């Protein structure tokens, strides 16, 4: 049986790079008293503040009861607030608080440093080519994914579009669209 060189396997490399980025970032934000699950929730809320609790669970691929417990802890820490949905009384929308703004700024700084460390010794041009190639690969995969699956980004787009118009006013957070944890 022939074995591929896993060190050069696209899938393994992408998985390993993702795992290692998370591990390094996780270690660096540990001083904030946050778990990986908690900072992931804050990062996703930063991108789509005010989405429903259920949609957030789907985005993070977390079971709804687990998401509820995670949000309980984040709410107790003062980082998020859940509010009733104005159109669906069964749904709760999740918003970042002003207190989360400070944590997000620190997470952003740690994320930028982690990214710089990961891309050290790679030219600006090669970095841009890498990003362009990853975007192309993502687009190819989105086009292959069935419309109803979260993997295709359609669920994310739907959740972003379902956000209320008014943001929570998380004060000193970085500009929307900038990555917090990359």
LINGITA-V913124 format. One record per helix or strand of 3 or more residues. SS is the DSSP state (H for helix, E for strand). FROM is the first residue (numbers start at 1). LEN is the number of residues. If there is no record, write none. Layout:
((SS FROM LEN) (SS FROM LEN))
This chain:
((H 6 3) (H 10 23) (H 36 12) (H 53 8) (H 64 13) (E 80 5) (E 92 5) (H 98 21) (H 124 21) (H 150 3) (H 154 8))
